[in-house]
Amino acid sequence: MMRGKEGRKRRIKFSQGKQMIAVMFGGIVAFICLVNLITRDKSFSEKENRMLEQKPELTAAGIESGRFMDQYESYKSDQFAGRNLWVSLKTNVDLLLGKRESNGVFKGKEGYLLEDIAVPNQEQLDENLKAMKEFSSDYSNVPFYMLLVPNAANILSDKLPPLAVTEDQEKQFEDIKKTLQGEYVWVDAQKALRKHKDEEIYYRTDHHWTTLGANYVYQELAKYMELDTSKAPELEPYAVTADFNGTLSATSGYKSGYKEPIYIYGAKDLKDEVEIVVTYTDEQRKTATLYDSSKLKGKDKYAVFFGGNFSVMNIRTTADSTDRLLLVKDSYANCLIPFLVPYYREIIVIDPRYYYGDIYQVMKENKITSVLFLYNGNTFVEDKSISGVLESHETE
């Protein structure tokens, strides 16, 4: 009889315990919902250095296509109260469990964070390559160059954590090279970077290559483009900050306290410097420098190169040359462009992600003598802008 009473008491206590846990859980959920309701949406994440998704407009077409729910899910994820805290907590728990990947970023050896190799958007990639070939075929007297920069997980694969599996970026590059063969001169950035893989050619906390890595590839590019390097001033590196913590750290939650330097290269003798004027066309402003030192005070210190990414920039120089270069690029080009300045009277820089002008008009009005496409592999195989920018226009 006593055992029966004790059993009932235990069941009652167990049931009460479950009810208490349910009430506590419900209270936490209600509290989180309330906090999210009263928290104002943010437009930009300083920590992640990116624009945050905003509340999408409710439309019948959006609901029918399913686009509204996808956008709303991204919006709630970006605007979730205390998001940075939850991301950090999840990352630390994953590390304790032995996981070495977070949001597409591997926590590698020797302090390296490595962005996973992207899976190509094959249909869009084919459209881009077709548009690039058609674009070059309209200018048989102008040389076209393709410089595709491998990502760190390719060149520094030995730094990946054990059992990490990535896409074969070398195979991706080989397929792209074959498709462009005959229309573009292929610049072998992989070969140049592999020679120096034991040096600081990629940042440890950011997806970009370092200026040192860009310098090595510039030297290779100069051979392909037959640039007269005797015209260029002798350069040396200068650290402009030792306090850089990049986007991979913010995205993954790893190594948030790690700091590393950013270097720029300048002439050893100031009198050898080529004078320049950079015109930011859409912003309607000009500057006499390739750098924006104000960016060193913020989170995105890599934006010290030109101040970031813009739809179109016109760089005019005092170089002893009449050549004019059209550079179609992503952000990997930003730290390499300064190496090219001594060889051109004018460099037109276009970022297809933001450009809506007529690129054929640019070719005609600026009397372009050579064209260079410069991208990192991940951005290029996922790009959705190139084919649109290169769509056919009537030329005289």
N, C-alpha and C positions, 0 to 999 in steps of 0.2 A: 504493500500500500504506500509505504514511504517512497519507494522507488518511483511509483507512478506519479506522486506529487512532485518529486524532484524533477522528473522528466518533463512534466507540464511547465514547471517554473523555468526550466532551461529553454523550452520551446517558446515560452512567452518572452523571455529575455532576448532570445535570438530574433524573434519577430519584432520586438521593440527596437533592437539594434539595427535591423534592416530598415525599419521605418525612419529611424533617426538619420541613417546614412542617406536615405532617399530624400529626406527633407533638406539635409545639408547640401546634397548635390543639386537639388532643385533651387536652393537659395543661391548657390554659386553661379548656376546658369542664369538665374534671374538678374543677379548682380552684374554679370558680364554683359548681358543684353542691355541693361540700363546704362552701363558705362558707354557702350557702343552707341546708344541712342543719343546721349548728351555730348559725346565727343565730336568735335568739328572735324570735317574731312580736311586732309592735307593735300596739297598739290605736288609737293616735292619731298623726297626722302634724302636728307643730308647724309645719313649713314650709308644708304645704298647708292647715292649719287644718281638718282633717276627720277623721272616724273612718275607719279602714282596714278593709278586708274581712277577716273572720276565716275560718278553715278551715271549710268547710261540712260538715254531717253527711251521711254516705253513707247514702242510703235507696234502696229499689227504685223508689219513685215519682219521686224526683229524677233517677235514671238514665233511667227510661222517658221522662220529659218533656223531658229534656235540660237541665233547670234546674241539676243538679249540676255539669255540665261548665262551664256559663256562670259559675256562682258560683266554681268552682275556678279558672277562668282569671283572674277578677277578683282572687281571693285571692292567686294567685301573682304577679300584676302588682303588687299593693299591697305585698306582703311581700318583693319581690325585693331581695336584699342590694345596698346601694349605689345604691338606686333614684334618689335625688336627684342623685347624681353622673352617672348615665347620662342622666337627663332633661336636665340642664344641658349635658352633652356633645352630645347630639342637637340641642338648641336652637341651640347655637353653630355646629355644622356646617351646620344648615339656614340660618342667617343668612349664612354664608359663601357658600352656594349661591344666595342671593337669596330664599329662602323667608321669608315674613312672617306665617306662621300656625302656631300650635302648640297642640294640644289644644283646638281651638275658640276660640282667642284670637288676635286680630290684633295685630301690632306696628304701631301706627298712627303718624301724624305728631304732632309736638310732644310726644312722650313719652307718648302715650295708648295704653293697652292696651284693646282693645274686644272684649267677648264677642260671639261670633257670634249672630245672631238664630235662635232655636230654631224647629224645624219642629213644628207642633202635633201632639199626639196626638189626632187628630180625633175618634175614637170616644169617648175619655175626656172631651175638651173638650165635646162635645155633651151627654154625661151631666151634666157639671158645670153647664152653662148651663140645662139642663132642671130640675135640682134647685134652682138659684138662683131660677128663675121660680116654681116650685111653693112654695118657701119664702116668697117675698115675697107671693104671692097669698093666703097664710093670714093676712096682717096688712095688710088694706086701709087701715087708719087710721095705719099707720106708714110714713114715707117711707124708701125704699131708694136708696142712692147707689152708683155704681160708679166707682172711680178706678183706672184701669189706667195705670201709668207706663211710658212707652217706655224702652227700653234705649239705652245710649250709642251703639251702632252705628246706631241709627235717627236720633237727633237730631244726632249728631256724625258723620254719614256722610262729611263732607268730610275727616275725620281718618283714614279707612280707607286702607290702603296701596293703591297702584295695582293695578288688575285684581281687587280683592277683590269677591266677589259674595256677597250675603246675601239671606235671605228678605225679602219685602215685609211688614214689621210694620204699616205703616199699613193695608194691606188686611186683615190679621188683625184689627186693632182695629175696622175698619169693619164686618166681619162679626159680631164679638161685640156691637158696639153695636146692630146691626139686630136681632139675636136677643133682646136684653134690652129692646128698645124697648117702652115702655108699662108696664114693671114697675120699671125702675131709672132714676134720673136720672143721665145720663152726664156725668162731670166731665172736661173736655177738658184733660188734663195736657200733651198734645203741643203745643197752642197756647201754653200758658204757658211751657214750656221752650224752644221755638223762639225766643221773643222774647229769651232770655238765653243763647243757645247759645255766645256768645263769652266767657261768664263760667265760673267754676269750679263748674259744676253737677253734674259727675260726677268721681269720683276717677280718677286716671291709672293706678293699679295695682289697683283693686278694681272689682267689678261693681256696687256700690251707687252711688246718687246721693249727692251731698254734702248737708249740712244747708242750704246755700244753695239748692240745687235744690229741696229739700223745702219751704223757706220760700216760694219763688215759687209752687209748686203749692198750698200751704196757703192763700195769699192768693186764689187762684182758687177753691179749694174753699169758702172762707168765703162767697163770693158765691152759689154754688149752694145751700149749706145755710142761707143767710140768717142767718149768725152776726152778732151785734152786736159788731163789732170795737172799739167804743168801750169795752167792758168789759175788754178785754185790756190788760195792762201794756205799756209801750213796751219793746221788746227790743233787745238788741245782742249780737253774736257774741263768743265767747271761745274762743281756741284751747286745747284741753286736752292736745294733743300735737302735735309737729311730726315725729313719728317713725313714721308709719304706712306700712306696705308691705302691700298687700292680697292677696286670694286669686288674682286674675288673674296677678299676678307669680309666685306659687307654682305655679299650675297650668301656666303656659306656660314658666317658666324665664327670662322676659324681665325686665329692670329690677329684679333682686333687691336692688340697693343703693339704689334710689330711695326717698326719704322724703318724705311730704307730711303736711299738718296735718289734724286733725279739729276741727271747731268745734261748740260747743253754744250755744244762745241763752238768755240770762237777762235778767231785768228790770233796766232801768237803775237803778231805785230798788228796793232789796230789800223795802221795806215793801209794794210792790205785788204781790209774789210770792204766788201762790195756794198754800196749804198742801195737801199731799197725803199719802195713805197708800197704798202699793202692796202688795197681797196676792198672793203667788204661791201659788195655791190648792193645787196638787199638792205643792209643796215645803213647805207649811205654814210660811211665814215672811212677815214684813212688813218694810217699809222706808219711810222718809219721804223718799225721793229717787227720781228717775227715772233716775239714773245709777249706774254701778258703776265707780268710779275704779280698782279693783284690776285691771280688765281692761286698763288702759293699760300695765301692766307685762308683759303677755304678747304673743303674736303677734296674736291677734284683737282688735285695739284698737277695731274698730267695735262690739264687744260692750259698750263703755262705755254704750251706750243700753240700760238695763234689765238689763244683764248677759248679753244674748243673747236667744235665742228660747225661749219656754215655752208649754205647752199653753194655759194660761188665766191671765190676770192681771186683778185687780180694782183699778181706780184710783179711790179716793174723794177728793173735793176739797172745799175751802171756797168754791168758786165761787158767785157769786150767780145760781144757776140751779137748776131742778128737773129739767132734761132729763137723760136717760140714754142713752148711746150704746153700741151693740154694734159693735165693730170686728173684722171677720174679715180676716186679713192674712197677709202674708209679712214678711220682714225689712226690706223697703223702708219699712214703716210705722214702724219703731222710732224713726227720727230725726224723723218728722213728728208723732207723738203729742204731744210736749211743747207744740206750738203749739195743740192742741185742748183742753188741760187747763182753761184759764180759762172755757170755755163750758159745762161739764158738771158736774153734781153727782157723776156716776159714769160711768166708761168701763170696759166689760167687753171685754177683748182676747182673742181666740181665734185660735190658729194651728192650722188643720186638720191640719197635718202631724203634730202631736203630741196632738191632742185626741180623746178617746173618750167624752166626756160627752153629755148630751142638750141640744142647743142650743135646743130648744123650751122646755125647762124654764128655761133662762137667760132667754129672752124673757119668760116669765111671772113668774118670781120677782123679776126686777130691774126690771120695769115699763119696758122699753126704749121710748124715744120715737123713735129713729131708728137706722138700720143703715147701715154703710159697709163695703164691700168694697174693700180697698186692696192691690194686687199690682203687681209689675213684670211686663211682658209675657212674658218668657221663662218665669218660674216659673208663671204662670197657664196658659199653653197646654200645659204639660207636667204640670200638677198631677194627682195621682191620689187626692187626699184629700177634696176639697170635696163631691163627690156623696155620699160615705159619711157625712160629718158632717151633711149636710142631709137625709138620708133621712127619710121621713115618720114622725111620731110622733102618737099620739092626743093631741089637745088638748081641753081642756074649754071 
